[in-house]
Amino acid sequence: MSKRRCGVGVAVLSDLLYAVGGHDGQSYLNSIERYDPQTNLWSSEVAPTSTCRTSVGVAVLDGYLYAVGGQDGVSCLNYVERYDPKENKWSKVASMNTRRLGVAVAVLGGYLYAVGGSDGQMPLNTGTLFIISEYATIFDLLYLFQWNDTILVRTNGR
């Protein structure tokens, strides 16, 4: 990598390793770096997220890279961004009811889960489930509701 990063989110998309955000010891980062094991080279030719993020959760679902929560150096974040590698573009797709930094993110059964982390004051024992259509945008959301401390986002695609 060209930058030192702690609190970086990491995931693999299309056999490439993405390092999202983090903190370099002086600044919070919104830059992304991508590692290609075939060439053994890092590239910074990836669009940045909309804001600086450290302690961000990162996962891959349906060919997109998701960045969940984190903190920007001032406050914890509650929104989710999606990276489209074909467009080299990030877009906001949803917000969580709870701000989360250090959140664990995973994909199971075609759903994106965000579990635990901290709201900046205390550790959390709740999780968030996102049901996100491949074609969903923030405008496609039909409704958002809370169910047993879990947020379910339904979109037009499911």
C-alpha positions in Angstrom: 0.0 0.0 0.0 1.1 3.5 -0.6 -0.4 4.7 2.7 -0.1 3.4 6.3 -3.6 2.4 7.5 -5.0 1.3 10.8 -8.7 0.8 11.3 -8.9 -0.1 7.6 -11.8 -2.2 6.2 -10.7 -5.0 3.8 -12.6 -7.3 1.4 -12.0 -9.2 -1.8 -14.0 -8.4 -4.9 -13.3 -10.1 -8.3 -10.0 -11.5 -7.0 -8.8 -8.1 -6.0 -8.1 -7.0 -2.4 -9.6 -3.6 -1.4 -8.4 -1.6 1.5 -11.1 1.0 2.5 -10.4 4.1 4.5 -8.6 3.9 7.8 -6.2 6.3 9.7 -2.6 6.9 8.8 -1.6 8.2 12.2 -2.3 11.8 11.3 -5.4 11.9 9.1 -8.6 10.0 8.6 -8.8 8.6 5.1 -11.5 8.3 2.4 -9.0 6.8 -0.1 -9.2 3.2 -1.3 -6.3 1.1 -2.5 -6.6 -2.2 -4.5 -4.2 -5.1 -4.5 -3.8 -7.4 -7.5 -2.1 -10.6 -6.5 -1.5 -11.5 -10.2 0.8 -8.5 -10.6 1.7 -8.1 -7.0 0.9 -4.4 -7.3 -1.3 -1.9 -5.3 -3.4 0.7 -7.2 -4.9 3.9 -5.9 -7.1 4.3 -9.0 -10.2 3.6 -7.0 -12.8 6.3 -6.3 -12.8 7.6 -2.7 -15.8 7.2 -0.3 -17.9 10.3 0.3 -16.3 10.9 3.7 -13.2 9.8 5.6 -13.8 6.6 7.5 -11.9 4.5 10.0 -13.1 1.4 11.8 -15.4 0.8 8.9 -17.0 -2.6 8.1 -16.5 -3.8 4.6 -18.1 -6.8 2.7 -19.0 -7.9 -0.9 -22.5 -8.7 -2.1 -23.7 -9.3 -5.6 -20.6 -7.8 -7.2 -20.5 -4.6 -5.2 -18.3 -3.6 -2.3 -20.1 -2.2 0.8 -18.7 0.2 3.4 -20.7 0.2 6.6 -20.5 2.7 9.4 -17.1 3.7 10.8 -16.1 7.1 12.1 -14.9 10.2 10.4 -12.7 11.7 13.2 -15.6 13.7 14.6 -18.5 11.3 14.9 -19.6 7.7 14.3 -21.3 7.1 11.0 -24.6 5.3 10.4 -24.7 5.1 6.6 -23.9 2.5 4.1 -22.1 3.1 0.8 -21.8 0.8 -2.2 -18.9 0.7 -4.7 -19.6 -0.3 -8.3 -16.3 -1.4 -9.8 -17.6 -1.1 -13.3 -18.4 2.5 -12.8 -15.6 3.2 -10.3 -18.2 5.0 -8.2 -19.6 5.0 -4.6 -23.2 5.7 -3.8 -25.1 5.9 -0.5 -27.7 3.1 -0.3 -29.1 3.1 3.2 -28.7 4.4 6.8 -28.8 2.4 10.0 -30.8 3.6 13.0 -27.6 3.1 15.1 -24.2 4.7 14.4 -21.5 2.1 14.4 -17.7 2.1 14.4 -15.7 -1.1 14.6 -18.7 -2.9 13.2 -18.3 -6.5 11.9 -19.9 -7.0 8.5 -20.6 -10.3 6.7 -22.8 -11.8 4.0 -25.0 -14.8 4.6 -27.7 -16.1 2.3 -27.6 -13.1 0.0 -28.1 -10.6 2.9 -25.6 -8.1 4.3 -25.3 -8.2 8.1 -23.7 -5.5 10.3 -23.2 -6.7 13.9 -22.0 -5.1 17.1 -19.4 -2.3 17.1 -19.7 0.8 19.2 -21.9 3.9 19.0 -18.9 6.0 20.2 -20.0 5.7 23.8 -20.4 2.0 24.5 -20.2 -1.4 22.8 -23.4 -2.5 21.0 -25.2 -5.9 21.3 -27.5 -5.3 18.3 -27.2 -6.0 14.6 -28.5 -4.7 11.3 -29.8 -6.8 8.4 -29.9 -5.2 5.0 -31.9 -6.8 2.2 -30.6 -4.9 -0.8 -31.6 -5.4 -4.4 -28.9 -5.4 -7.0 -30.7 -2.4 -8.6 -31.6 -0.6 -5.4 -30.7 3.0 -4.7 -31.7 5.2 -1.8 -34.8 6.1 -3.7 -35.9 2.5 -4.2 -36.4 1.9 -0.5 -40.0 1.0 0.2 -39.9 1.0 3.9 -37.6 0.8 6.9 -38.7 -0.7 10.2 -37.2 -2.0 13.4 -37.7 -5.6 14.5 -36.0 -6.9 17.6 -33.2 -4.4 17.4 -32.5 -5.3 13.8 -33.2 -3.0 10.9 -34.6 -4.6 7.8 -34.4 -2.6 4.6 -36.7 -3.8 1.8 -36.1 -2.7 -1.7 -38.0 -3.1 -5.0 -35.8 -6.0 -6.1 -36.9 -8.6 -3.4 
